[in-house]
Amino acid sequence: MAELFESTEINGLRLENRLVRSATWEGMADDDGSVTPRLIRIQEELAEGGVGLIISSYMYVCPEGKQNIGQIAVHDDRFVSGLETISEAVHERGGRIVGQIVHCGGQSDPRVSGLPTVAPSAVESPGYRNLPAALSEDRIQEITEAFVLAAVRLKRAGFDGVQLHGAHGYLLSQFLSPLRNQRTDRYGGSLENRARFGVEVYSAIRMAVGDDFPVMIKLNSNDFLEGSTTEKDSTYLAKLLAEAGIDSIEVSGGTPGSGPLGAARPDIISTEAEAYFFPQARILHEAVPSVPLMLVGGIRSLGKIEEILVQGVVEYFSMSRPLIREPSLPKRWKEGDTHRAECKSCLGCFRPARKGEGIRCVRKGEQ
Ligand SMILES: Cc1cc2nc3c(=O)[nH]c(=O)nc-3n(C[C@H](O)[C@H](O)[C@H](O)COP(=O)(O)O)c2cc1C
């Protein structure tokens, strides 16, 4: 029977346990996206805290695809040496780190990037006030290449793999969404066409990094937006990615416009409220049984993890907010202090980061 604290492998990458730090924007990079000492310290604390795999915050692959202040850049070779300091610091502490790569598309912020916003179609993203310009086919090819170059840079920088950000309404999920992709060329219309960009980006990365470098995706199972992506779309893309050799899928959902059904839901105070994307993970597992799934969203207790693990649907358990408050939660659980994560799921961790101070638990110390 699978156990939480056992060693496993994803395409040759050995992980000491099944706990994952889900990608978390720290808001601590320099204005140009360079790595800072504070960013390195956060990853060190996570590695020291015993999480099996760290997934970095979302790193932008093109300058116009930047969304947030303090976001990490990976769009140029000059960032490689800074990124290397992160992977080295993690490896020295026995940790593993995968870099998440993103183009935020219509959810990029021109006030932050200084550049006009682009998206599959000139359709506003729910919750955003920018009307993006529709991408030309040539520009789609250039962005695909930017994803490839970003993945190659992360490999050079000593990262243990890459994760495509195909969730939360960013560019990859914009292409899949019938609401936000209204193109009439080979990238829009039918489900086959809407899935094309994700498959092409994945396949081009795979060609460039080789078969033995882990390439994963965080995928929205459902956007929880009227007329947008549902399990019908996400399972279709997941099957194509599985056939093409994806190494793992992290199951998420929601977008910033999805209200209470967003990716990071508030008030996870009961066991029943935990693991809110598990129903979607079940559907994805049925579609792609051979792909190891990571489950994110409201995971807070060992009891819930164990209840899910025995069902054989999910192999890894990903957390974001709990590890902001308690980076050493995995170690605490392993050492026998099994009380649930102290995170209050209040989303207060975003507030200091939006002011440029970086993420922090604003309720630390409260029971
Ligand atoms: C401060 C903060 C930053 C986040 N940044 C990212 C990110 O960079 N990439 C990503 O895929 N998800 C990001 N997320 C979403 C989380 O990875 C995760 O999917 C969500 O918070 C639900 O998990 P949780 O209940 O364990 O927090 C962020 C969440 C928070 C709270």
The ligand as an SDF file (V2000), in Angstrom:
LIG
                    3D

 31 33  0  0  0  0  0  0  0  0999 V2000
    0.2890   33.5920   -2.3560 C   0  0  0  0  0  0  0  0  0  0  0  0
   -0.0730   32.5890   -3.4180 C   0  0  0  0  0  0  0  0  0  0  0  0
    0.6380   32.5640   -4.6050 C   0  0  0  0  0  0  0  0  0  0  0  0
    0.3380   31.6050   -5.5980 C   0  0  0  0  0  0  0  0  0  0  0  0
    1.0940   31.5550   -6.7190 N   0  0  0  0  0  0  0  0  0  0  0  0
    0.8940   30.5490   -7.6330 C   0  0  0  0  0  0  0  0  0  0  0  0
    1.7840   30.3670   -8.7250 C   0  0  0  0  0  0  0  0  0  0  0  0
    2.7840   31.0650   -8.8840 O   0  0  0  0  0  0  0  0  0  0  0  0
    1.4930   29.3650   -9.5920 N   0  0  0  0  0  0  0  0  0  0  0  0
    0.4230   28.5240   -9.4230 C   0  0  0  0  0  0  0  0  0  0  0  0
    0.2310   27.6070  -10.2230 O   0  0  0  0  0  0  0  0  0  0  0  0
   -0.4080   28.6740   -8.3830 N   0  0  0  0  0  0  0  0  0  0  0  0
   -0.1970   29.6530   -7.4790 C   0  0  0  0  0  0  0  0  0  0  0  0
   -0.9920   29.7440   -6.3830 N   0  0  0  0  0  0  0  0  0  0  0  0
   -2.0570   28.7390   -6.1860 C   0  0  0  0  0  0  0  0  0  0  0  0
   -1.5320   27.5850   -5.3430 C   0  0  0  0  0  0  0  0  0  0  0  0
   -0.4610   26.9130   -5.9640 O   0  0  0  0  0  0  0  0  0  0  0  0
   -2.6190   26.5510   -5.0460 C   0  0  0  0  0  0  0  0  0  0  0  0
   -3.0610   26.0120   -6.2780 O   0  0  0  0  0  0  0  0  0  0  0  0
   -3.8040   27.1420   -4.2770 C   0  0  0  0  0  0  0  0  0  0  0  0
   -3.3700   28.0810   -3.3280 O   0  0  0  0  0  0  0  0  0  0  0  0
   -4.5860   26.0450   -3.5320 C   0  0  0  0  0  0  0  0  0  0  0  0
   -3.7390   25.3280   -2.6510 O   0  0  0  0  0  0  0  0  0  0  0  0
   -3.6920   25.5900   -1.0620 P   0  0  0  0  0  0  0  0  0  0  0  0
   -5.0920   25.3910   -0.5420 O   0  0  0  0  0  0  0  0  0  0  0  0
   -2.7410   24.5580   -0.5370 O   0  0  0  0  0  0  0  0  0  0  0  0
   -3.2260   26.9890   -0.8430 O   0  0  0  0  0  0  0  0  0  0  0  0
   -0.7240   30.6970   -5.3810 C   0  0  0  0  0  0  0  0  0  0  0  0
   -1.4400   30.7400   -4.1890 C   0  0  0  0  0  0  0  0  0  0  0  0
   -1.1240   31.6560   -3.2080 C   0  0  0  0  0  0  0  0  0  0  0  0
   -1.8930   31.6310   -1.9160 C   0  0  0  0  0  0  0  0  0  0  0  0
  1  2  1  0
  2  3  1  0
  2 30  2  0
  3  4  2  0
  4  5  1  0
  4 28  1  0
  5  6  2  0
  6  7  1  0
  6 13  1  0
  7  8  2  0
  7  9  1  0
  9 10  1  0
 10 11  2  0
 10 12  1  0
 12 13  2  0
 13 14  1  0
 14 15  1  0
 14 28  1  0
 15 16  1  0
 16 17  1  0
 16 18  1  0
 18 19  1  0
 18 20  1  0
 20 21  1  0
 20 22  1  0
 22 23  1  0
 23 24  1  0
 24 25  2  0
 24 26  1  0
 24 27  1  0
 28 29  2  0
 29 30  1  0
 30 31  1  0
M  END
$$$$
